[in-house]
Amino acid sequence: MPQITLLLFAGVRRNDELARVLERSAWSVDEEMVDEEREDEVLLKGGETVCPIPPVSGG
């Protein structure tokens, strides 16, 4: 599970379906995409807007 997911949802009771979606989600912080390979470098100080970007399929 990506580090940012663990940080945001630590201590929060999650259901299995939500956990599966979050594990595959990309993330943005203050409208900037977080590079999956560099998420350990993201430091949240408070007040940021953090958004999961769930996987989607085209059609």
Sequence and secondary structure as in RCSB ss.txt:
>XXXX:A:sequence
MPQITLLLFAGVRRNDELARVLERSAWSVDEEMVDEEREDEVLLKGGETVCPIPPVSGG
>XXXX:A:secstr
  HHHHHHHTTS   HHHHHHHHH EEEETTEE  GGGGGG    SS  EEEE      
